Amino acid sequence: MPRYNHQKIEKKWQAVWEKKRIYRALDSSKKKKYYAMVEFPYPSGDGLHVGHVRSYTAMDIVARKRRMEGYNTLYPIGWDAFGLPTENYAIKTKIHPRIVTKRNTDIFRRQLKSLGFSFDWDREINTTDPAYYKWTQWIFLKLFEAGLAYKAKTTINWCPKDKIGLANEEVVGGACERCGTQVEKREKEQWMLRITAYAEKLLSGLETVDYIPEAKTQQEHWIGKSEGAELRFEIRDMKSEMVRQAHHENFVEIFTTRADTLFGATYVVLAPEHEFIKNYESRITNYEEVKKYIAEAKKKTDIERTSESKEKTGVELKGIKAINPANKKEIPVWISDYVLAGYGTGAIMAVPAHDDRDFAFAKKFNLPIIPVIEGEMSIGDSCYTGEGRLINSGKFNGTHSQKAKSEIVKFIGGNITTQYKLRDWVFSRQRYWGEPIPLVYCEHCAKEQKFKSLGEKINPGWIPVLENHLPVELPNVKKYLPTDTGESPLATIKSWVNVRCPRCKGEAQRETDVMPNWAGSSWYFLRYTDPKNKKAFADAKKLKHWTAVDWYNGGMEHTVLHLLYSRFWNQFLFDQKLVPTREPYKKRTSHGLIMGEGGIKMSKSKGNVVNPDSVVKEFGADALRLYEMFLGPFNQPVAWDPRGIVGMERFLERVWKFCHATYNTQQGTKKPSEHTERLLHQTIKKVSEDIEHLRMNTAVSSLMILLNEMEKNREQCTGATVKKFLLVLSPFAPHITEELWQLLGEKSAKWRSVHLESWPKYDKRKIIDTTFTLVVQINGKVRDSFEVLQHATQKEIEMLAFSRDHIKQALGNIPVKKVIFVPGRLINMVT
């Protein structure tokens, strides 16, 4: 028997698969299509890490199973190479981003191929390829034409380290998502995308897709739909005169979801940025104090300002009062940073008896607290936030909250309305490594005001680059570091900036900001369907054939970034009749991180990063794939343990030896063991179901148990049984199963891969067996229970018990000192 040489076997079959293009997806096929996708990587480091392997292996298993089930399967890959990750890596290594991108994509490609992933490499894409970003620019111009792209001076999140403006979604805990630096607030003109115009469609679209609950909930919260009312509070000065200023209103408009509590509003709070404050500074007698507070508020992020744990701060606007429109009482006006200018109207009515934040503010500044809803509360230390019957509310006393809301709005002449927490997308970046924005500014055209689109009307003087002049290519420069002025490095290249206007042929200047790293990934799933098309971003027939993506796996960290943005772009393109489906992805799942030993996050500084290259060299790609699937529940973070990979290598060596022994003894004609046959069909059923639910760890456990059984009943194990075992194992360990299939498989003149064989079906009659319910305890406390075959050994039962999701989560990293097994009843793990 030859020795199991994983290096030789894996290189051999990778070359064969690539030469024969067995994973190529066909644009025209009688087979039913299936489109599986993973998030394409940023080629911004020295190579892949084992976290990539976990996600890509799981979807590779799904894609391989689909091919074997008879689907025309598309499983593509590419490179998300523009943007901050690559540029920061280039700055760190002092190598130009173009060179870095080429070098790193070569490394990543080699690594992916060495792991045996069944990607269709004919469809490889790269967001930095001008042939690709021509269409990124083209889609942007469509958004511009539709009035969904506009330039505005806005308060942005500014990262002082990366010298870049950040979208709200890129700020985590008050810090830059990429580098962790505390974010500042700055005023700057930026290109914005009007994603808010799609707020309701993005929300309702979630009802039509199969996303994991956490992803749906995150997007729902980020969009933040609130149904309420807009109410007007008149503003008067201390002489009880209505405040009037030329060209300005004499009222503040507030948005509330609790109009039923209006009689309990004892003060009004404005966001520090609210335009009323500047417009009426002459009436505010303590304006210098107010101005100082506003300056301090600008230094804080929205997350810091709205944190529940943050102590409330504020300043009263002395010299003016608001009038409660329900009872006509004068109430003070304050500013506080817990109110955001970008949400609602930037002003709230404060009802401290029935709102936690208002209550905390009122207690600190000794403001009146008037209960207007019956409920259990103590003014001393809490407030009642529920609904109920009204009190202290004039003619509405005794009315229930639900009815009172609409009646009070009608009574004071307010408007029922809907607001969203979602803000428009800050789209431009003052960096070098990104897609140039294909617009030029022409002063002559700004004066002429002959608009050809809504975008030109909204943005006077901004003219789109002609379609036949796309792409606007990123110039090759030596100096690409961000500037201290806040301008893009492109602004310094006068020969590139100064151009002729596409409309009037007069002098014009290019836009020097670039697109964010989210631009190219907002539509890449469409380009995979037709990656070499020069006349369109994709052919309509191919889009209809392949989209929507059937199953998309990616990180939870992208739920309110890439996932939301790509849904927006796809929905816009659908409304423009350019794509066939409103939603881009039918199904979305996410994977947990792979942590270092002991559950510590992997990082270069800690020296605990595991490079897949070294693992593949020592143990093989198949062992690594199996190990990462066996680690634990797919959606949970798991700790890397080098001992586990050794166990998988041993498992594969046993598979190798067993299959060779079967071949050498010609056991294909013997009658199979009834027990082994039953376990085989049970395994086919379980592995099939586990793959569909990403229960990869229990699928691998089942395959191990089946091998144990076949080894014990070697004399009664037929060649047919072994072949079915190899078929079920093949998506997990593609190289060794291909080698052994050629040894044991059907002999014919035409070579056929195990990965193009049919997925085995189980016989329902053969899976019936006497079972019992095994109770699993930890330290005597019941933690789980499941059905176990009567004849299962203690070792097999322990393996199954330890692989259960509930047990893994309950144990965590706590070692088990002793296992007590009561046959036919229970297993107790003692820690």
N, C-alpha and C positions, 0 to 999 in steps of 0.2 A: 504494500500500500504506500503511495507517495505521501510525503509529509505535507501537512496543510501550510502552504506558503502564501499568506494573505497578500504580500506585496506583489508577487508574481501574478496571482490570480486577478487581483483588482485592476492592475495596469492592463492586463490582457483583455478583460471584458470591457473596460472603459473604451479602449481603442476600437474594439469590434462594434460596440453600440454606436459610437460616433461615426464610424465608417458606413455602417448600414442605416444610420439615421432612424433607428427604430422608435424614437420618441417624437418624431415629427408629426405635428398636427396638420390635418388636411382641411383646406378651406371649403372643399366640396366633398361630401361623403354621405353615403346612405345611413351611416351610423348616427345615433343620437349624440349631440355634442355635449361635452362637459368642460367647463372652464374653471380650473383651480389656480389660485394665485397667492403668493406671499409678497410682503412688502419688499420692494427691491432695496438693496443696501446702499448706504453712503460709503463709497470707497475712500474713506477719509483717514484710515489708520494703516497700520502695517499689514493688516490682513483680517480675515474673519476671526471671530471668537466662538467659543462653544455655545454661546447663546443663539447665534445664527443657526447653528446646526440643529438645535432643538426644534425651532419653528419650521425650517426647511424640510427636515426629515419627516415630521408629522404630515405636512401637506404632500410630500413626495409619496408617502405610503398611500394617502387617499388617491392621488393621481394614478399610481401604479394599479391599485385595486380597480379604479374606474376603467382603465384600459383593458384589464382582464375581464371586466364585466361587459365588454363590447362597446364602450363609448369611444367616440373620436375625441380624445382628451388633449386639451391645451394646458400646458404647465410652463409658462414663460419666465424669463429672468432679464434683468437689465441693471442699470446703474443710475442712482439718484445723485449725480456728481456735481451739480451746481450748488452754490450756497455757502452758508457759514461753516458747516463742518469741514468741507474740503479747504476752504480759504484759510481757516484757522490752522489747519494741519500744515498748509503750505508756508504760512508765516512762521510757525514753530520750527519747521525743518529748513527754512530758507530756500525752498525749492519752488519754482513757479507753479501755480495751480494747474496749468495745462500739463506740465511734466508729471506732477504728482498724480493727476487723474489717470493719465496713461499708464504710469507705473503701477498704481494701486489696483486699477481694474484688471491688469494682467495678472497680478497676484491673486486677487479675489476669484477670477475666472479659473485659474489653475486649481485653487483650493476647492471650489464648488465641483469641478469635474472629478477631483480626487476622492470626493465623498460619494460619488455615484448617483447624484441627483438626476432625475429624468427630465431635465429642462429641455425645451425645444430651442436649441442654440441658434437656429435659423432666424429667430425672432428677437435676438438680443438688441436692446436699445440703450442709449446713453443720452441723458438730458442735456449734455454739453455739446452734442453733435449738432452743427448748424442745420442739418437736414431734419433734426428733431425739433429744435427750438424755433425753427421757422413757424411751425404750427402752434407752438405755445404763444408766440407773438401774434399769430393770426387769430387765435381764440381771444386773446386780450383785446384786440381791435374790435372783435364782435361785441364784447362786453362794453367797450367804449362807445361804439355806435348806438347801443341800446340804452345808453345813459347810466350804465351800472359802474362805470369807472369815472372818478372825478378827483380833482386836486383841491385840497382844502388845508387851511392852517388848522392844526389840531394839536391837542396835548397828547404827546406820545410817551411811551415807555422807552427810556434811553439807557442803553448799557454803556457805561463809561469805559469799560475794558475793551469790549468788541467794537465800540464806537459805531453803534447801529441802533436804529429804531426797531422796537419789537411790537408785534401784535399782542393783544391781551392774552391770547392763548399761549404765547411764548414766555409768559412770566409765571413762575411757580414759586409760591411762598414769598413773593416780593423780590425774587431774584431772577436773573437771566437763566432761562431753561438750559442754555448751552454751557455757560461758564460759571454760573453760580454767583456772579457779582450782583450786589444790591442795585436795583434799578432806580433811576431818577425820572422825574417828569420834565419834559421840555416841550416848548411850542415850536412846531415846525410844519412847513408845507409838505404834504405827503400825498401820494396817489392812494386813493381808497377804492375798494370794491364794495358795492352796495349789497352785501350779503343779507342785510336786514330786509331787503325786498323779497327775499325767499324764506323768511323766518317761518311763516305758517306752512309753506310747502315742505320745508325741511323737517318740521315737527310732524306733520301728518304722514310724511313718507315713512317715518319710523314704524308706523302701524302695518306697513305692507312688506316688511323685511324680517328675516330671521337673524337678529343680532343677539349676542349674549346680553342678559338683562343689564349688566353693569355698563355696557357701551350705550345702550338705549337711554338709561337713566342719566348718564353723564351728559349726553347730547341734549336731552330734555331740560336738564338743569341749566346748561349753558345757554340755550335758546331762551329759557326763562319766561314763558308766556304767563302774563297776569291779566285777568279780566277785572276791570274796575271802572272808575269814573274820573273825569277831570273836573275839578271844582275851582272856582275863582274866589280868592281872598282879596278884598280891597285893601289898599295900603293908605294910611293917613299919617300925617305928621303929629307932633305932640300938641298942636293947637286944634286937633280933631278935624283938620282940613284934609280933603282928599289930595294926595300927592299927584301933581301933574308936572310932567316934563315934556318939552317939545319932542315929538316923534316917538315918545315912549308911552307904554300902557300904564294905567294907574292901579294895576292889580298883579298879583302873583298867581299863576296857575299851578295847581298841585294834582298829582295822580295818586289815587288810593284804591285799594281793594276792599277797604272797610268803611264805606260811606255811612254805615249804620252807627259808627262811633263818632260822627262829626260833632255832636253836641259836647263830646268830651275832649275836643281839641283845645288845648290850653296855651299852645304856642305854635309858631311856624318855624321850620328850619330850612335854610337854603344851603345848597352846596357852595363852597367857597368860590367856585368859578362862575356862579350864576350871574348872568348879564345884568340883572337888576341892581346888583351892588355897585357896579361901575357907573351905571346910568344915573343912580340917585345918590352919588357920594356927597353931594352938597347938602343933602338932607340928613345924612348920618353924622351925628355930632361927635362920635368917637372913631372917625374913619381911619386915623393913623393906627389905632389898635387893631381894627379890622384888617387893614392892609398887611400888617405884620403877621397876623394869623393866616391869611391867604398865602403868604410867602412860605410859611412853615408847612402848610398843607400840600403845596406843590412838590415837596421833597418826598412825600409818601406815595406808595403804590396804592391802587384800589383795594388790593387784598389787605394791606396793612390798615387802611382806613376803615374797612368794614368788618374787621376781626371782632368776633363776639367777646373775646377776652381783653380787648383793648379798652383802656380807661377813656371814657367820653370826655371830649374837649370841645370848647366853643366860645363864641363871643356874641353878646347881644348887640343888635344894630340899634343903638340908642338914637332917639329923635324920631322914630317912626313906629307905628303899630299896625297890625293886621286886624281885619274885622272878620270874626267867625260868621260865615254867611247863614248859619242855622239859627243862632241866638243873638246875632248882632253885637256881641261883646268884643271889646278891644283886647287883643292878646299880643304878647311880645313877639318880635321877629329875631331869630338867631341865625348864625352860620355855624356849621359844624362839619368836620371832614367825614363823618359817617354817612353823610348824604352825598351821592355822586351826581355830577352834572350829566353824565351820559345815560343815566337810567331814569325812566319816567320823564318828568319835566325838570328835574334837578331841584325840586322843592317838595317838602312833605308837610302835612298837618300832623302835629305830634299829639298823640293820645296816650299819655303815660299810664293811664289806668288799664290799658288793653294792648300794649306793645312793649316787649322786653327792652328794646334799645331806648325807646322814648322814656320808659320808666327809669332806667339807669341814669339817663341824662337829667331827668326832672329831679331825681333824688340828689344828684350831685349839685345842681344849681338852685335847689329849693323852689322849684316851679310847681304850680297847682296840679293836683292829681284828682280828677273828677270821674268816678265810675259811672258809666252809662249803659252797661250790660249787666244783668243779674248773673252772678256766678260766684264761686268760691274764691275769695281773694283776701289778702291782708295788705292794706296800704303800707304796712311797716316794711315788708321784705319781698313782696312779689306782686305780680299783676295777673289779671285773668285775660287770656288771649282767645278764648273760645267764643262761640256765639250763644245767643239766648234772647230773653225778652228785654226790651229797652227800659231804662229808668233815667231820670234826670234829663229827659229828651222832649219836653213839651208835649205837643199833641201826639207824638209817636210813642209815648209811654205804653208799655204792654204789648207793642208790636214785636214780632220775632225778627231777628237780624236779617234773615233771608228776604223777607218782604220789605223790611224797612230800608234796605239798601236802595232799591229802585225808587221807593216813594220819597226818600230824602233827596236823592239826586234830582227828581222831578220838582220837588218843593223849592229847591234853591236855584233851579235852572242850569244844572250841570249836564255833562254829556257822558253817556255810557261809552266806554272805549276799551281797547286792548293794547297792552304795552308788552314789549319784549326786552329781556335783559341783553340779548345779543347786540353787539356793536358792529359797525362796519369794519371791514378787514383792512388794516394798515398794510398796503401792498408794496410800497416802494422801499428800497434799501439803499443806503449811502455807502455801498461797497463796490468792489470790482467784479468778483466772481459770481456773475448771475446773468440772466437773460436781459439784454438791453430793452428798455421800454420803447416800442416803435412809434414814437411821436416826436414831432418837432414843434417848437414855438415860433410863430411868425407874428411880429408886431403889426404888420400891414393887414394881415387877415383878421387880427383881433379888432382892428378899427373898422374894417369892411363889414364884418358881421354877416357874411353870406354863408350860413350854416348848411351843411349837407347831412347832418345827423344830430340826434339829440345830444350825443356826447360832445360835439363841437359847440352846441348852444350852451351847455352847462359849463364848458371849459373854453371860453373865447380865446382864440389864437392858437389853440393846440390842434395840429393837423396830423392825421394818420399818414404814416409812410405808405406809399403805394404797394399794393399786394405783390406786384411783379418785382418789387425791390426787396422783398423779404427773402431771407432773414436779414435783419440789421445785425451784422456780426460783431461780436465783442473784439475790440482791437487788441492786438498782442502788445503788451507793455512790459517794461522792466520794473517800474514802480507800481505796486498794486496794494500797498499798505493803506489802511483807512486814514483819512485826514483828521486833523484836530478841529477843522472848521465845520465838520458835520456834512461836508460835501463828498460826493463820490470821487474816487481817484480819477474817474473818467472826465471830470470837469476840468482837469488840468491839461487835457489833450485838445488843444484848440483846433488842430487840423481835423479832428474827428467831430468835435462839437459843432463847428460852423459849417452849415450846409445851405443848399438852396431849398426853398419851400416847395413841397410837392404840388401845391395849389397855384400860387402866384409866381413862383420861380424867383421870388425876392430873397433877401437875406433871412436866415432862420437859424435856430440853435436846437440841437438834439436835446432830448431829455437825458440827463446824465445819471439819474438813479437807475437801479436795476431791480429786477423782480426778486421776490424772496425764494428761499429754497423749496417752498411749498408749491411753486408754480408748475414745474415740470411733473411733479407727482400728482397734480390735480386732474390729469387726463391720461396718464401713461397706460392704464388698463385698456384704453381705446386704441392706442397705437400698436399694442401687441397684436391686435387683430389684422393689421396690415402695415408692418413696420417699414416697408421700403417704398411706399406710395409717395410719389413726387408731386401729384396733382391735388391731393387732399390729405387731411389728417388721417383718414381711413375711408376705404370704399364702403358705400352704403350697404351693399349686399353682404360683405364680410362682417360689418357691424351687426347686421340683423342675424347673421348665422351664429356669432359667438356671444354677443352680450345679451343679458347682463352676466357678470361674473357669478358663477354658481357658488363658489366657496372661497372666501378671502380670509386669511389669517394674518394677524399683525399684533403689534404691541399696544397695550392699553394706554400708553403715554401719547398715542397719536389720535385718541378718540375725538378730542375737540380741536385738533389741528388738521392733519392730513385727511382724516376720515370725513370731517365736516366740510372742509374746503372742496374735496373731490366730489362730494355729493352735490354741493352748490354748483360747481362747473357743469356737472353732468345734467342737472336739472335745467340749467340755463340752455345748454345745447339741445336738450329735449324740446324746450319751448320754442327754440329756433328751427325745430324739425331737422336737426342734424344728427341725432342719435335716436335709436328706436325705443329705449326704455327710460323712464323717469329716474329710477334708482339704479346706480351702477353695480351694486353688489346685492345678491339675493341673501347671502349668509355671511356673517362675520363672527369669527372667534378670536380669542387671544390666548397667549401663552405666558406662563410665569417665567421669571428670570432664573438663570442659573447662577447661584451664589458660589463664593469660594468655600473652602473647607471650613466647617464650623458655622456656616450660614452668614459669613461676612461677604459684603459686596466685592466682586472682583474689581481690581484697579491696578494700574501699573505701579502706583506709589506703594501699594501694599505688597507688590511682588507676587500676587496670587492669580494672575491672569493665565488661563490655560489655552495654549495655542493648539488648534486642532491638527496642525501639521505634525507635531511631535507625537500626538496620540495615534494618528493614522499610521505613521511610520512604525511605531512600536507594536500596536495592537491591531491595526487595520480599520478601514472605514466601516465595515459591517459591525465590528465590535463596538465602535463609537456610536453608530446609529442605534443599535440595540440598547446600549447602556443609557443613552439620553432618553429613550422612550420608556425605559424601565425605572428611571429615577423617582418618579412619583406622579401625582395628579398633574395633568398637562397645564392646567390653568393656575397652578400654584407655584410659588418660588421653591426651588430645591437646591440643596447643597451638593457640590461636587465632592465625590469620594473616590480617590484613585483605586481603592480596593474593588470597587464595583466593576470597573472596566476589565480587571483581571478575570472576574467571574464570567463576564460575557465572552472573553477570549476562550475560556475553558469550555463554555457551552458550545461555541462554534467548532471547537476541536472535536467534541463529542459527536456533533452532527456529522462532521467530516468522516470520522472513524466508523460511525454506525452505517452511513450510506455506502461506504466502500465495502464494509463487511456484507451488507445486503447484496451488493452487486457481485461480489466474489463468490458467495454461496448460492447464487441463482435461486433466491427464495420467492421469486415472483409467482410460482405455480401452487404454492401451499395454500391451504384454507386458512383464512385470517382468524385470529382470536376474536371471539364475540365481544369480549370486554374491550380489547384494543380498538375494534371497529366502532364500538359505541362511543368511546372516548374521542376518537378521531372526529366523528360527526358532531359531537358536542363542542369540540375545539373549533371546528369550522364555523359553527353557529356563533360561538362566543367571540372569536376573533373578528368575524364579519361585523357583528354588532358593536364591538368595542371600537373598531376603527371609525365607525360612523359617529360615535360619541367622544372620540379622542381619548378613550380610556386605554391608551397605549401600554401603560404599565401592567394592567391586568391581562391584556392580550399577550404580552411577552411571557407573563407567568404561565398562561395556559399552554403556550408552545413548549415551555420547559417541562411542564407536567406530562404533556403528550410524549416528549422524547424519553422521559423517565420510564413511562409505561412501555414504549416500544423496545427500549433496551432490556427491560425485564422479561418481555415476551418475544425476544429476538427470533426464536425458532418458529413462531406462528405469525411473524410480521411479514406481510406480502410486499412485493414491489409496488403494487398499486397504492397501498397505504403510505409508503414512504414518499411516493410521488405527490400525493395530495398534501402531505406534510410540507414538502418543499414548496408547493404552490402557495400555501398559506404563509409560509415563512418568507417568501421571496420579496414582498414589498419592504420588509424590515431589513433583510440582509441580501441585497440583490446580487452581489458578486459570487459569494459561495454557492448560492442556490442555482445560479446560472451554470457554474462549473459542474455541480453535481447533477443538474438536470441533463446536461449533455452526456453524462456518464450513464444515467438511469433512464432517460427519456426515450420516447419513441424514435426508432431509427428510420430516417428517410433521406432521400437524395437532397432535399432542400432543407437547409438549416433553419431552425425556428427557435426563437428565444423563449425562455420560460416566462418572460414578462409579456409575451403576446399570446400565451395560452389562456384558456378560460378559467375564471375564478371557480373553485370547486363549490358544489352545492351540497348541503347536508340533507340526509334522509330523515324526515320527522319520525319515522318508525324506529330509527336506530338511536335516537337520543334519549328515549325513555329509560329511566333507571330508578332504582330505589334510592331515595335520598333522605337526608335528615337535616333539620335546621340546626346549624352550629351557632352557639352563642359565644361571642368574643368579649372577654372581660379584660380590663386593665386594673390591676390591684383590687380585683373583686367587684368592680363596678362595670355593669353592662354597657358596652360602647357600640356594639354592632351585632348583626346576625345575618346569616346567608345560608343558602342551600348547598350541601356538600354530598358527594357520592358516598354511599355506604362503604365502598371498598377503598376509599382514599386513605393513604397512609398518613401517619402523624406528620412526617416531613412535608408531604404535599399540602396537608391542611395548614400547617404553619406558614408555608410559602404563600398560600392564598390569603390567609388572615393578615399577614404583614404587608401585603400589596393592596389591601383595601384602603380606599381614600379616607374613610372616617378614622381608621386606625393610624394611618400615617400622620394625619393632622393632629390627632389626640396625643400621639407620642412625641411628635416634633423631633428634637435632637436628643431626647432622653433615652439612654441605653436600657435595654431589657436584660435584667439579671437572670431571670428564671422563667420558664414556660411550664405551666401545669396543664396537662392534657387529660380530659375525661372522655374516653371513646364514646362516640354516639351522642355526646351532649354539649361539651363546651371546651374552650381553651382560655386559660387565664395567664396574662402577661404580667409579671411582677417586675417593677422598676426599682 
